[in-house]
Amino acid sequence: MALAQEEIFEKVQAALVDALGVDDDEVTRPATLVGDLGAESIDFLDIVFKLEKSFDITIPREELSPEDILTNSQYVQDGVVTADGMAELKRRMPWADLSEFEKSPRVQDFGNLLTVGDLCNYVGSKVGE
């Protein structure tokens, strides 16, 4: 059974509130997980675990966090993601809005890009909305 957008958002919101100790009203679709909600790498394991349990899905680490692209000299030069790297990120993360990142694709800024909305889109793609 497909879940409605709103149901997905509510469950994602609950997982983030639980994992990050933030308030419901801070968890909005445009909020970034790292910049706005203060998530750190260790938190992502907890978030993924909570989402997997909540939605009964499996989340492979490389799907949410394409480190292999960001550390690959084929896709990154001088700390900046190349056009090829950007194409690969878009192919791998069709659920993420990469338009902001594309304007200034510095590897160090990548983590600040994932939003609650992106996470909802990702979960939606996994539960076959």
Beta strands, then each sheet from edge to edge (+ up, - down):
strand 1: 76-77
strand 2: 80-81
sheet 1: 1+ 2-
end
